[in-house]
């Protein structure tokens, strides 16, 4: 997970993905994604002002994290983040 602050990248977390994530049943993937999403929301709530739209920030964090992980060739992590983005926006 990353934050982009004034065009600087600040890493705020590390995400380990089960090796077999992409072969897991949908319900197990959802458990993993929900767990990660809960952690992200906790950090946002803890570190942002209440008047800030956390939904927009969450989407920006996920998008930036997907891009960064693709750039670093961490395609498994990018895939999990993409699944989380789909959950958030459905």
matplotlib code that plots the C-alpha trace (Angstrom):
import matplotlib.pyplot as plt

x = [0.0, 1.3, 0.4, 1.5, 2.3, 3.3, 4.6, 6.6, 5.7, 5.3, 5.1, 2.7, 2.4, 3.5, 1.1, 1.9, -0.3, -0.9, 1.0, -2.2, -4.5, -5.6, -6.6, -8.6, -12.4, -14.2, -15.3, -11.7, -10.5, -13.2, -12.1, -8.5, -9.6, -12.0, -9.2, -6.9, -9.7, -10.5, -6.8, -6.8, -9.9, -8.6, -5.5, -7.5, -9.8, -6.9, -4.8, -7.3, -9.6, -13.3, -14.3, -12.1, -13.8, -12.2, -13.8, -11.9, -8.7, -9.1, -9.6, -6.5, -4.4, -5.6, -5.0, -1.5, -0.7, -1.8, 0.4, 3.4, 3.1, 2.8, 5.9, 7.8, 6.5, 4.5, 1.6, 0.1, -0.2, -1.6, -4.2, -5.3, -5.5, -7.6, -10.0, -10.3, -11.0, -13.8, -15.3, -15.1, -16.7, -19.5]
y = [0.0, 3.5, 7.1, 9.7, 12.9, 15.9, 13.6, 11.6, 8.0, 6.9, 3.2, 2.5, -1.2, -4.5, -7.0, -10.7, -12.7, -16.5, -18.3, -20.0, -16.9, -17.1, -20.8, -20.3, -20.4, -17.0, -17.1, -17.6, -14.7, -12.5, -13.3, -12.3, -9.1, -8.1, -8.5, -6.3, -3.8, -3.6, -2.8, -0.1, 1.5, 1.3, 3.2, 5.8, 6.4, 6.7, 9.0, 11.3, 14.1, 13.1, 15.7, 14.1, 11.8, 8.5, 6.7, 8.9, 8.5, 4.7, 4.5, 6.6, 4.5, 1.3, 2.7, 4.0, 0.7, -1.3, 0.9, 0.6, -3.1, -3.6, -1.4, -3.5, -6.7, -7.8, -8.9, -11.2, -8.2, -6.0, -8.7, -8.8, -5.0, -5.1, -7.6, -5.2, -2.3, -4.2, -5.0, -1.4, -0.1, -2.7]
z = [0.0, -0.8, -0.3, -2.8, -0.9, -3.0, -5.8, -3.3, -2.7, 0.9, 1.5, 4.5, 4.3, 2.9, 1.4, 1.3, -1.1, -0.7, -3.5, -4.6, -4.4, -8.0, -7.7, -4.5, -4.5, -4.7, -1.1, 0.2, -2.1, -0.6, 2.9, 2.0, 0.2, 3.0, 5.6, 3.6, 2.9, 6.7, 7.4, 4.7, 6.1, 9.6, 8.6, 6.7, 9.6, 12.0, 9.8, 8.0, 9.1, 9.2, 6.6, 4.0, 1.5, 2.5, -0.4, -2.9, -1.0, -0.8, -4.5, -5.2, -2.8, -4.5, -8.0, -7.1, -5.4, -8.5, -10.7, -8.3, -8.0, -11.8, -12.2, -9.7, -11.4, -8.4, -10.5, -7.9, -5.4, -8.2, -9.0, -5.4, -5.2, -8.5, -6.8, -3.8, -6.1, -7.8, -4.3, -3.2, -6.4, -6.8]

ax = plt.figure().add_subplot(projection="3d")
ax.plot(x, y, z, "-o")
ax.set_aspect("equal")
plt.show()
